[in-house]
Amino acid sequence: MNTYSKQLHTFTENGETINAIVYGGLVKPDEAEANCIIKDIGGDKRYLLTISNDGWMSDNLAELETRLFEWMQRQGYEYDSQN
């Protein structure tokens, strides 16, 4: 199955540490919002996906990934990984 690669990355913006999962490759290592990311917002497995002005918070990463991948496909991102 085609999919998007993912990697963990820590961004620092305005003195704030942002832990995130980056999808489709790291575009700008110093700018979280320049990448396709889902933020890890705590050690309790809570995640935040923000697309444009919409945001979704969940403890179900797969649910957020599905939403992100659908958006990435609509935006023309190419698959870069295979499961």
Secondary structure, DSSP 8 states (H G I E B T S, - for coil): -EE--EEEEEEEETTEEEEEEEES--S-TT-GGGSEEEEE--TTT-EEEEETTEEEEES-HHHHHHHHHHHHHHTT----EE-
